[in-house]
């Protein structure tokens, strides 16, 4: 990650970081061995920079946080999930575009 606007969390900090967020959250579930994830990463980072202060953006390595990935049924990476007011509101599996992610966020 190169953007200071992209955060990370662990299984232990998920509830505090994501579910308790006062603003919408986009979580990009990723893996270091995933080629489509590497293509999506700069798109997610640019979106995080564009929407700083309006949306929190996290990248979560499913190898480092398997419980959270399992809890939300992430079986394929990349998977992007939007959370609002502590609840999952939408998900996008596979490669996507910045415009599609903005739409998923409702922006």
MOPAC internal coordinates of N, CA, C and O (Angstrom, degrees):
PM7 1SCF
backbone

  N    0.0000 0     0.00 0     0.00 0    0    0    0
  C    1.4488 1     0.00 0     0.00 0    1    0    0
  C    1.5163 1   109.53 1     0.00 0    2    1    0
  O    1.2310 1   121.61 1   -42.89 1    3    2    1
  N    1.2967 1   114.53 1   137.11 1    3    2    1
  C    1.4644 1   118.18 1   177.53 1    5    3    2
  C    1.5154 1   112.10 1  -115.93 1    6    5    3
  O    1.2310 1   119.47 1   161.65 1    7    6    5
  N    1.3123 1   118.62 1   -18.35 1    7    6    5
  C    1.4621 1   121.45 1  -178.77 1    9    7    6
  C    1.5246 1   111.03 1   -84.32 1   10    9    7
  O    1.2310 1   120.18 1   -48.91 1   11   10    9
  N    1.3286 1   117.27 1   131.09 1   11   10    9
  C    1.4683 1   119.49 1   175.45 1   13   11   10
  C    1.5292 1   112.06 1   -70.54 1   14   13   11
  O    1.2310 1   119.94 1   169.82 1   15   14   13
  N    1.3241 1   117.71 1   -10.18 1   15   14   13
  C    1.4636 1   122.02 1  -179.35 1   17   15   14
  C    1.5274 1   113.02 1   -90.69 1   18   17   15
  O    1.2310 1   120.17 1   179.55 1   19   18   17
  N    1.3190 1   117.28 1    -0.45 1   19   18   17
  C    1.4612 1   121.54 1   175.61 1   21   19   18
  C    1.5195 1   107.28 1  -103.17 1   22   21   19
  O    1.2310 1   121.02 1   -54.64 1   23   22   21
  N    1.3104 1   115.65 1   125.36 1   23   22   21
  C    1.4585 1   121.84 1  -176.59 1   25   23   22
  C    1.5221 1   110.38 1  -108.40 1   26   25   23
  O    1.2310 1   121.38 1    -9.16 1   27   26   25
  N    1.3180 1   114.96 1   170.84 1   27   26   25
  C    1.4604 1   121.19 1   173.96 1   29   27   26
  C    1.5237 1   108.04 1  -130.86 1   30   29   27
  O    1.2310 1   120.66 1   -15.73 1   31   30   29
  N    1.3086 1   116.34 1   164.27 1   31   30   29
  C    1.4508 1   121.44 1   175.16 1   33   31   30
  C    1.5166 1   108.58 1  -150.08 1   34   33   31
  O    1.2310 1   121.10 1    -7.04 1   35   34   33
  N    1.3080 1   115.50 1   172.96 1   35   34   33
  C    1.4620 1   121.90 1   177.46 1   37   35   34
  C    1.5241 1   108.17 1  -116.85 1   38   37   35
  O    1.2310 1   120.82 1    -7.58 1   39   38   37
  N    1.3136 1   116.03 1   172.42 1   39   38   37
  C    1.4649 1   119.56 1   174.79 1   41   39   38
  C    1.5289 1   110.13 1   -55.36 1   42   41   39
  O    1.2310 1   120.72 1   139.83 1   43   42   41
  N    1.3326 1   116.22 1   -40.17 1   43   42   41
  C    1.4639 1   121.14 1  -177.46 1   45   43   42
  C    1.5199 1   113.55 1   -69.55 1   46   45   43
  O    1.2310 1   120.13 1   148.74 1   47   46   45
  N    1.3254 1   117.35 1   -31.26 1   47   46   45
  C    1.4696 1   119.63 1  -177.24 1   49   47   46
  C    1.5240 1   113.62 1   -99.27 1   50   49   47
  O    1.2310 1   119.99 1  -178.71 1   51   50   49
  N    1.3302 1   117.62 1     1.29 1   51   50   49
  C    1.4646 1   121.59 1  -175.88 1   53   51   50
  C    1.5320 1   112.72 1   -54.33 1   54   53   51
  O    1.2310 1   119.99 1   129.49 1   55   54   53
  N    1.3244 1   117.62 1   -50.51 1   55   54   53
  C    1.4710 1   120.38 1  -176.47 1   57   55   54
  C    1.5194 1   111.09 1   -61.24 1   58   57   55
  O    1.2310 1   120.02 1   135.37 1   59   58   57
  N    1.3101 1   117.57 1   -44.63 1   59   58   57
  C    1.4699 1   121.02 1  -178.76 1   61   59   58
  C    1.5218 1   111.81 1   -69.48 1   62   61   59
  O    1.2310 1   120.28 1   140.52 1   63   62   61
  N    1.3122 1   117.08 1   -39.48 1   63   62   61
  C    1.4682 1   121.34 1  -175.93 1   65   63   62
  C    1.5312 1   112.84 1   -78.73 1   66   65   63
  O    1.2310 1   120.61 1   138.26 1   67   66   65
  N    1.3192 1   116.44 1   -41.74 1   67   66   65
  C    1.4682 1   120.80 1  -171.21 1   69   67   66
  C    1.5299 1   112.28 1  -105.17 1   70   69   67
  O    1.2310 1   120.49 1   122.42 1   71   70   69
  N    1.3063 1   116.66 1   -57.58 1   71   70   69
  C    1.4595 1   119.60 1  -173.42 1   73   71   70
  C    1.5278 1   112.71 1   -67.88 1   74   73   71
  O    1.2310 1   119.76 1   150.39 1   75   74   73
  N    1.3217 1   118.06 1   -29.61 1   75   74   73
  C    1.4692 1   121.27 1  -179.60 1   77   75   74
  C    1.5222 1   112.99 1   -91.35 1   78   77   75
  O    1.2310 1   119.75 1  -175.58 1   79   78   77
  N    1.3254 1   118.08 1     4.42 1   79   78   77
  C    1.4632 1   121.14 1  -177.71 1   81   79   78
  C    1.5292 1   111.33 1   -65.14 1   82   81   79
  O    1.2310 1   120.22 1   -45.48 1   83   82   81
  N    1.3400 1   117.18 1   134.52 1   83   82   81
  C    1.4579 1   120.31 1   178.26 1   85   83   82
  C    1.5359 1   113.59 1   -76.98 1   86   85   83
  O    1.2310 1   120.58 1   168.92 1   87   86   85
  N    1.3251 1   116.49 1   -11.08 1   87   86   85
  C    1.4623 1   121.31 1   178.58 1   89   87   86
  C    1.5315 1   108.59 1  -123.32 1   90   89   87
  O    1.2310 1   119.86 1   -17.11 1   91   90   89
  N    1.3460 1   117.87 1   162.89 1   91   90   89
  C    1.4653 1   120.15 1  -179.77 1   93   91   90
  C    1.5301 1   111.65 1   -57.71 1   94   93   91
  O    1.2310 1   121.15 1   -28.54 1   95   94   93
  N    1.3199 1   115.40 1   151.46 1   95   94   93
  C    1.4613 1   122.13 1  -178.45 1   97   95   94
  C    1.5239 1   109.26 1  -127.81 1   98   97   95
  O    1.2310 1   120.93 1   -45.63 1   99   98   97
  N    1.3247 1   115.83 1   134.37 1   99   98   97
  C    1.4583 1   122.71 1   171.73 1  101   99   98
  C    1.5164 1   107.11 1  -110.18 1  102  101   99
  O    1.2310 1   120.31 1   -56.36 1  103  102  101
  N    1.3290 1   117.01 1   123.64 1  103  102  101
  C    1.4591 1   121.52 1   176.45 1  105  103  102
  C    1.5171 1   108.56 1  -113.35 1  106  105  103
  O    1.2310 1   121.23 1   -58.07 1  107  106  105
  N    1.3218 1   115.25 1   121.93 1  107  106  105
  C    1.4601 1   122.20 1   175.35 1  109  107  106
  C    1.5271 1   106.92 1   -97.55 1  110  109  107
  O    1.2310 1   120.66 1   -74.37 1  111  110  109
  N    1.3417 1   116.34 1   105.63 1  111  110  109
  C    1.4572 1   121.52 1   176.14 1  113  111  110
  C    1.5261 1   106.90 1   -79.98 1  114  113  111
  O    1.2310 1   120.43 1   -56.97 1  115  114  113
  N    1.3141 1   116.78 1   123.03 1  115  114  113
  C    1.4484 1   122.37 1  -170.27 1  117  115  114
  C    1.5235 1   110.85 1  -138.66 1  118  117  115
  O    1.2310 1   120.60 1    -5.37 1  119  118  117
  N    1.3294 1   116.45 1   174.63 1  119  118  117
  C    1.4632 1   122.24 1   175.30 1  121  119  118
  C    1.5225 1   108.35 1  -148.89 1  122  121  119
  O    1.2310 1   119.82 1   -34.05 1  123  122  121
  N    1.3228 1   117.95 1   145.95 1  123  122  121
  C    1.4622 1   120.69 1  -176.52 1  125  123  122
  C    1.5293 1   114.03 1   -65.29 1  126  125  123
  O    1.2310 1   119.60 1   156.36 1  127  126  125
  N    1.3291 1   118.38 1   -23.64 1  127  126  125
  C    1.4582 1   122.51 1  -178.89 1  129  127  126
  C    1.5299 1   112.89 1   -90.50 1  130  129  127
  O    1.2310 1   119.96 1   179.24 1  131  130  129
  N    1.3230 1   117.68 1    -0.76 1  131  130  129
  C    1.4654 1   122.96 1  -173.22 1  133  131  130
  C    1.5275 1   111.45 1   -91.40 1  134  133  131
  O    1.2310 1   120.34 1   -67.66 1  135  134  133
  N    1.3356 1   116.96 1   112.34 1  135  134  133
  C    1.4715 1   120.79 1   179.90 1  137  135  134
  C    1.5318 1   112.84 1   -64.50 1  138  137  135
  O    1.2310 1   118.47 1   134.40 1  139  138  137
  N    1.3464 1   120.51 1   -45.60 1  139  138  137
  C    1.4640 1   119.53 1   177.12 1  141  139  138
  C    1.5389 1   112.13 1   -60.35 1  142  141  139
  O    1.2310 1   120.34 1   149.51 1  143  142  141
  N    1.3236 1   116.95 1   -30.49 1  143  142  141
  C    1.4676 1   120.43 1   177.40 1  145  143  142
  C    1.5285 1   110.56 1   -64.44 1  146  145  143
  O    1.2310 1   120.71 1   141.39 1  147  146  145
  N    1.3116 1   116.25 1   -38.61 1  147  146  145
  C    1.4616 1   121.14 1   179.52 1  149  147  146
  C    1.5251 1   111.00 1   -66.86 1  150  149  147
  O    1.2310 1   120.37 1   146.94 1  151  150  149
  N    1.3276 1   116.89 1   -33.06 1  151  150  149
  C    1.4644 1   121.46 1   176.73 1  153  151  150
  C    1.5250 1   110.18 1   -72.06 1  154  153  151
  O    1.2310 1   120.30 1   141.64 1  155  154  153
  N    1.3219 1   117.03 1   -38.36 1  155  154  153
  C    1.4584 1   121.65 1  -177.76 1  157  155  154
  C    1.5339 1   112.77 1   -74.98 1  158  157  155
  O    1.2310 1   119.94 1   150.80 1  159  158  157
  N    1.3078 1   117.72 1   -29.20 1  159  158  157
  C    1.4680 1   121.67 1  -174.40 1  161  159  158
  C    1.5312 1   113.91 1   -52.11 1  162  161  159
  O    1.2310 1   118.45 1   131.20 1  163  162  161
  N    1.3369 1   120.57 1   -48.80 1  163  162  161
  C    1.4702 1   118.87 1   179.87 1  165  163  162
  C    1.5320 1   113.03 1   -65.84 1  166  165  163
  O    1.2310 1   120.26 1   151.32 1  167  166  165
  N    1.3289 1   117.10 1   -28.68 1  167  166  165
  C    1.4585 1   121.10 1   177.21 1  169  167  166
  C    1.5238 1   109.64 1   -67.96 1  170  169  167
  O    1.2310 1   120.70 1   135.85 1  171  170  169
  N    1.3156 1   116.28 1   -44.15 1  171  170  169
  C    1.4655 1   121.42 1   178.40 1  173  171  170
  C    1.5276 1   110.11 1   -64.48 1  174  173  171
  O    1.2310 1   120.40 1   138.03 1  175  174  173
  N    1.3256 1   116.83 1   -41.97 1  175  174  173
  C    1.4608 1   120.64 1   179.64 1  177  175  174
  C    1.5284 1   110.98 1   -63.50 1  178  177  175
  O    1.2310 1   119.96 1   137.23 1  179  178  177
  N    1.3217 1   117.68 1   -42.77 1  179  178  177
  C    1.4630 1   120.91 1   178.47 1  181  179  178
  C    1.5246 1   110.94 1   -63.88 1  182  181  179
  O    1.2310 1   120.34 1   139.49 1  183  182  181
  N    1.3175 1   116.95 1   -40.51 1  183  182  181
  C    1.4558 1   121.11 1   177.26 1  185  183  182
  C    1.5284 1   110.37 1   -63.01 1  186  185  183
  O    1.2310 1   120.43 1   138.36 1  187  186  185
  N    1.3220 1   116.78 1   -41.64 1  187  186  185
  C    1.4662 1   121.18 1   177.90 1  189  187  186
  C    1.5279 1   110.74 1   -59.95 1  190  189  187
  O    1.2310 1   120.24 1   139.33 1  191  190  189
  N    1.3159 1   117.14 1   -40.67 1  191  190  189
  C    1.4631 1   120.94 1   178.36 1  193  191  190
  C    1.5266 1   111.10 1   -68.66 1  194  193  191
  O    1.2310 1   120.64 1   137.99 1  195  194  193
  N    1.3312 1   116.38 1   -42.01 1  195  194  193
  C    1.4727 1   121.09 1  -179.78 1  197  195  194
  C    1.5253 1   112.21 1   -63.53 1  198  197  195
  O    1.2310 1   120.43 1   144.22 1  199  198  197
  N    1.3271 1   116.79 1   -35.78 1  199  198  197
  C    1.4683 1   121.42 1  -172.38 1  201  199  198
  C    1.5342 1   112.92 1  -109.41 1  202  201  199
  O    1.2310 1   120.44 1  -161.30 1  203  202  201
  N    1.3079 1   116.77 1    18.70 1  203  202  201
  C    1.4703 1   121.03 1  -179.59 1  205  203  202
  C    1.5294 1   109.70 1   -53.86 1  206  205  203
  O    1.2310 1   121.16 1   -49.12 1  207  206  205
  N    1.3251 1   115.39 1   130.88 1  207  206  205
  C    1.4571 1   121.49 1  -179.43 1  209  207  206
  C    1.5242 1   113.66 1    89.99 1  210  209  207
  O    1.2310 1   120.29 1   159.94 1  211  210  209
  N    1.3265 1   117.06 1   -20.06 1  211  210  209
  C    1.4658 1   121.60 1   179.27 1  213  211  210
  C    1.5237 1   111.88 1  -101.90 1  214  213  211
  O    1.2310 1   121.19 1   150.14 1  215  214  213
  N    1.3315 1   115.32 1   -29.86 1  215  214  213
  C    1.4562 1   122.84 1  -177.05 1  217  215  214
  C    1.5274 1   107.79 1  -142.96 1  218  217  215
  O    1.2310 1   120.54 1   -38.85 1  219  218  217
  N    1.3117 1   116.58 1   141.15 1  219  218  217
  C    1.4646 1   120.44 1   170.86 1  221  219  218
  C    1.5193 1   107.31 1   -95.09 1  222  221  219
  O    1.2310 1   120.92 1   -44.06 1  223  222  221
  N    1.3190 1   115.85 1   135.94 1  223  222  221
  C    1.4592 1   121.29 1  -179.63 1  225  223  222
  C    1.5250 1   108.85 1  -120.75 1  226  225  223
  O    1.2310 1   121.65 1   -49.95 1  227  226  225
  N    1.3284 1   114.45 1   130.05 1  227  226  225
  C    1.4591 1   121.55 1   179.48 1  229  227  226
  C    1.5180 1   109.35 1  -125.71 1  230  229  227
  O    1.2310 1   120.94 1   -34.07 1  231  230  229
  N    1.3211 1   115.80 1   145.93 1  231  230  229
  C    1.4589 1   122.07 1   167.84 1  233  231  230
  C    1.5165 1   106.02 1  -113.67 1  234  233  231
  O    1.2310 1   120.76 1   -50.73 1  235  234  233
  N    1.3123 1   116.14 1   129.27 1  235  234  233
  C    1.4538 1   120.99 1  -178.28 1  237  235  234
  C    1.5166 1   110.04 1  -122.32 1  238  237  235
  O    1.2310 1   120.59 1   -62.49 1  239  238  237
  N    1.3084 1   116.47 1   117.51 1  239  238  237
  C    1.4586 1   122.81 1   175.41 1  241  239  238
  C    1.5264 1   107.07 1   -75.73 1  242  241  239
  O    1.2310 1   120.48 1   -64.86 1  243  242  241
  N    1.3218 1   116.68 1   115.14 1  243  242  241
  C    1.4640 1   120.44 1  -175.90 1  245  243  242
  C    1.5225 1   112.68 1   -64.90 1  246  245  243
  O    1.2310 1   120.12 1   160.85 1  247  246  245
  N    1.3149 1   117.38 1   -19.15 1  247  246  245
  C    1.4607 1   121.01 1   176.22 1  249  247  246
  C    1.5300 1   109.66 1   -71.75 1  250  249  247
  O    1.2310 1   120.66 1   143.99 1  251  250  249
  N    1.3341 1   116.34 1   -36.01 1  251  250  249
  C    1.4620 1   121.57 1  -178.72 1  253  251  250
  C    1.5259 1   112.98 1   -83.21 1  254  253  251
  O    1.2310 1   119.85 1   157.52 1  255  254  253
  N    1.3219 1   117.89 1   -22.48 1  255  254  253
  C    1.4698 1   121.53 1  -177.60 1  257  255  254
  C    1.5298 1   110.39 1  -135.86 1  258  257  255
  O    1.2310 1   120.25 1  -115.58 1  259  258  257
  N    1.3099 1   117.13 1    64.42 1  259  258  257
  C    1.4660 1   119.99 1  -175.76 1  261  259  258
  C    1.5258 1   114.01 1   -66.60 1  262  261  259
  O    1.2310 1   119.58 1   149.95 1  263  262  261
  N    1.3207 1   118.41 1   -30.05 1  263  262  261
  C    1.4707 1   119.78 1  -178.09 1  265  263  262
  C    1.5209 1   111.35 1   -65.84 1  266  265  263
  O    1.2310 1   120.36 1   138.27 1  267  266  265
  N    1.3311 1   116.92 1   -41.73 1  267  266  265
  C    1.4651 1   120.34 1   179.76 1  269  267  266
  C    1.5273 1   110.06 1   -67.33 1  270  269  267
  O    1.2310 1   120.30 1   137.01 1  271  270  269
  N    1.3217 1   117.04 1   -42.99 1  271  270  269
  C    1.4677 1   120.13 1   177.92 1  273  271  270
  C    1.5286 1   110.32 1   -59.82 1  274  273  271
  O    1.2310 1   120.43 1   136.51 1  275  274  273
  N    1.3114 1   116.79 1   -43.49 1  275  274  273
  C    1.4652 1   120.81 1   179.55 1  277  275  274
  C    1.5246 1   111.08 1   -65.73 1  278  277  275
  O    1.2310 1   120.68 1   137.55 1  279  278  277
  N    1.3250 1   116.31 1   -42.45 1  279  278  277
  C    1.4636 1   121.12 1  -179.16 1  281  279  278
  C    1.5255 1   111.77 1   -57.20 1  282  281  279
  O    1.2310 1   120.19 1   144.12 1  283  282  281
  N    1.3321 1   117.24 1   -35.88 1  283  282  281
  C    1.4624 1   120.89 1  -178.22 1  285  283  282
  C    1.5239 1   112.97 1  -101.82 1  286  285  283
  O    1.2310 1   120.20 1  -165.60 1  287  286  285
  N    1.3289 1   117.22 1    14.40 1  287  286  285
  C    1.4579 1   121.48 1   172.76 1  289  287  286
  C    1.5085 1   114.70 1    68.75 1  290  289  287
  O    1.2310 1   119.99 1  -152.95 1  291  290  289
  N    1.3161 1   117.63 1    27.05 1  291  290  289
  C    1.4625 1   120.63 1  -179.55 1  293  291  290
  C    1.5279 1   108.13 1   -78.33 1  294  293  291
  O    1.2310 1   121.65 1   -67.86 1  295  294  293
  N    1.3224 1   114.44 1   112.14 1  295  294  293
  C    1.4672 1   120.67 1  -179.81 1  297  295  294
  C    1.5186 1   111.32 1  -117.51 1  298  297  295
  O    1.2310 1   121.20 1   165.60 1  299  298  297
  N    1.3221 1   115.32 1   -14.40 1  299  298  297
  C    1.4572 1   121.55 1  -179.22 1  301  299  298
  C    1.5199 1   107.87 1  -130.77 1  302  301  299
  O    1.2310 1   120.64 1   -41.67 1  303  302  301
  N    1.3202 1   116.38 1   138.33 1  303  302  301
  C    1.4571 1   120.67 1   174.68 1  305  303  302
  C    1.5147 1   108.76 1  -118.65 1  306  305  303
  O    1.2310 1   120.41 1   -33.44 1  307  306  305
  N    1.3152 1   116.83 1   146.56 1  307  306  305
  C    1.4546 1   126.73 1    -1.05 1  309  307  306
  C    1.5309 1   112.14 1   -76.68 1  310  309  307
  O    1.2310 1   121.75 1   -32.38 1  311  310  309
  N    1.3184 1   114.26 1   147.62 1  311  310  309
  C    1.4557 1   122.74 1   170.37 1  313  311  310
  C    1.5181 1   107.34 1  -131.37 1  314  313  311
  O    1.2310 1   120.36 1   -52.72 1  315  314  313
  N    1.3210 1   116.92 1   127.28 1  315  314  313
  C    1.4582 1   121.95 1   177.84 1  317  315  314
  C    1.5209 1   108.89 1  -110.06 1  318  317  315
  O    1.2310 1   121.07 1   -54.12 1  319  318  317
  N    1.3301 1   115.56 1   125.88 1  319  318  317
  C    1.4633 1   121.16 1  -179.61 1  321  319  318
  C    1.5248 1   108.70 1  -121.62 1  322  321  319
  O    1.2310 1   121.21 1   -44.56 1  323  322  321
  N    1.3291 1   115.29 1   135.44 1  323  322  321
  C    1.4624 1   121.65 1   176.12 1  325  323  322
  C    1.5199 1   108.48 1  -102.09 1  326  325  323
  O    1.2310 1   121.38 1   -47.86 1  327  326  325
  N    1.3289 1   114.96 1   132.14 1  327  326  325
  C    1.4657 1   123.05 1   176.41 1  329  327  326
  C    1.5163 1   108.56 1  -116.28 1  330  329  327
  O    1.2310 1   120.83 1   -42.08 1  331  330  329
  N    1.3088 1   116.02 1   137.92 1  331  330  329
  C    1.4636 1   121.46 1   176.84 1  333  331  330
  C    1.5235 1   107.22 1  -139.99 1  334  333  331
  O    1.2310 1   120.51 1   -49.94 1  335  334  333
  N    1.3245 1   116.62 1   130.06 1  335  334  333
  C    1.4687 1   121.93 1   179.94 1  337  335  334
  C    1.5271 1   111.89 1    52.86 1  338  337  335
  O    1.2310 1   120.49 1  -140.03 1  339  338  337
  N    1.3319 1   116.66 1    39.97 1  339  338  337
  C    1.4570 1   121.17 1   175.47 1  341  339  338
  C    1.5073 1   116.07 1    81.01 1  342  341  339
  O    1.2310 1   119.91 1  -174.73 1  343  342  341
  N    1.3239 1   117.77 1     5.27 1  343  342  341
  C    1.4671 1   120.52 1  -177.82 1  345  343  342
  C    1.5278 1   111.46 1  -126.44 1  346  345  343
  O    1.2310 1   121.06 1   -32.68 1  347  346  345
  N    1.3159 1   115.58 1   147.32 1  347  346  345
  C    1.4562 1   121.96 1   173.78 1  349  347  346
  C    1.5230 1   107.68 1   -70.82 1  350  349  347
  O    1.2310 1   120.36 1   -54.15 1  351  350  349
  N    1.3355 1   116.91 1   125.85 1  351  350  349
  C    1.4642 1   119.50 1  -178.84 1  353  351  350
  C    1.5291 1   113.17 1  -113.18 1  354  353  351
  O    1.2310 1   120.31 1   157.62 1  355  354  353
  N    1.3321 1   117.01 1   -22.38 1  355  354  353
  C    1.4661 1   119.03 1   177.26 1  357  355  354
  C    1.5194 1   109.59 1  -163.40 1  358  357  355
  O    1.2310 1   121.55 1   -18.05 1  359  358  357
  N    1.3366 1   114.65 1   161.95 1  359  358  357
  C    1.4616 1   120.75 1   178.58 1  361  359  358
  C    1.5155 1   109.94 1  -146.25 1  362  361  359
  O    1.2310 1   121.18 1   -33.26 1  363  362  361
  N    1.3159 1   115.34 1   146.74 1  363  362  361
  C    1.4540 1   122.95 1   177.10 1  365  363  362
  C    1.5228 1   107.14 1  -131.13 1  366  365  363
  O    1.2310 1   120.36 1   -60.27 1  367  366  365
  N    1.3289 1   116.92 1   119.73 1  367  366  365
  C    1.4565 1   121.46 1  -179.44 1  369  367  366
  C    1.5185 1   108.87 1  -102.56 1  370  369  367
  O    1.2310 1   120.75 1   -46.73 1  371  370  369
  N    1.3224 1   116.16 1   133.27 1  371  370  369
  C    1.4607 1   121.33 1   177.34 1  373  371  370
  C    1.5214 1   112.52 1    93.77 1  374  373  371
  O    1.2310 1   121.98 1     2.52 1  375  374  373
  N    1.3072 1   113.82 1  -177.48 1  375  374  373
  C    1.4609 1   121.12 1  -178.86 1  377  375  374
  C    1.5210 1   109.81 1   -61.77 1  378  377  375
  O    1.2310 1   120.56 1   -37.99 1  379  378  377
  N    1.3194 1   116.54 1   142.01 1  379  378  377
  C    1.4568 1   120.95 1  -179.27 1  381  379  378
  C    1.5194 1   109.82 1  -147.42 1  382  381  379
  O    1.2310 1   120.61 1    -0.10 1  383  382  381
  N    1.3106 1   116.44 1   179.90 1  383  382  381
  C    1.4631 1   121.62 1  -178.70 1  385  383  382
  C    1.5255 1   110.45 1  -111.74 1  386  385  383
  O    1.2310 1   120.92 1   -14.16 1  387  386  385
  N    1.3121 1   115.84 1   165.84 1  387  386  385
  C    1.4622 1   121.23 1   176.28 1  389  387  386
  C    1.5202 1   110.33 1   -61.68 1  390  389  387
  O    1.2310 1   120.25 1   138.57 1  391  390  389
  N    1.3152 1   117.13 1   -41.43 1  391  390  389
  C    1.4695 1   121.45 1   180.00 1  393  391  390
  C    1.5272 1   110.66 1   -62.47 1  394  393  391
  O    1.2310 1   120.39 1   138.74 1  395  394  393
  N    1.3224 1   116.86 1   -41.26 1  395  394  393
  C    1.4567 1   120.34 1   179.29 1  397  395  394
  C    1.5319 1   111.09 1   -65.96 1  398  397  395
  O    1.2310 1   120.33 1   141.02 1  399  398  397
  N    1.3212 1   116.98 1   -38.98 1  399  398  397
  C    1.4638 1   120.19 1   178.03 1  401  399  398
  C    1.5252 1   110.74 1   -66.52 1  402  401  399
  O    1.2310 1   120.27 1   140.19 1  403  402  401
  N    1.3261 1   117.09 1   -39.81 1  403  402  401
  C    1.4794 1   120.07 1   177.15 1  405  403  402
  C    1.5264 1   110.05 1   -61.78 1  406  405  403
  O    1.2310 1   120.82 1   138.22 1  407  406  405
  N    1.3243 1   116.03 1   -41.78 1  407  406  405
  C    1.4597 1   120.68 1   178.65 1  409  407  406
  C    1.5298 1   110.57 1   -63.54 1  410  409  407
  O    1.2310 1   121.12 1   138.00 1  411  410  409
  N    1.3360 1   115.47 1   -42.00 1  411  410  409
  C    1.4556 1   120.95 1   178.46 1  413  411  410
  C    1.5406 1   110.40 1   -60.44 1  414  413  411
  O    1.2310 1   120.55 1   145.35 1  415  414  413
  N    1.3201 1   116.56 1   -34.65 1  415  414  413
  C    1.4669 1   122.23 1   178.37 1  417  415  414
  C    1.5263 1   112.02 1   -79.06 1  418  417  415
  O    1.2310 1   120.54 1   167.76 1  419  418  417
  N    1.3160 1   116.58 1   -12.24 1  419  418  417
  C    1.4641 1   120.18 1  -177.86 1  421  419  418
  C    1.5156 1   112.62 1    80.63 1  422  421  419
  O    1.2310 1   120.52 1  -154.26 1  423  422  421
  N    1.3310 1   116.61 1    25.74 1  423  422  421
  C    1.4714 1   121.26 1  -178.34 1  425  423  422
  C    1.5096 1   111.89 1  -117.63 1  426  425  423
  O    1.2310 1   120.10 1   180.00 1  427  426  425

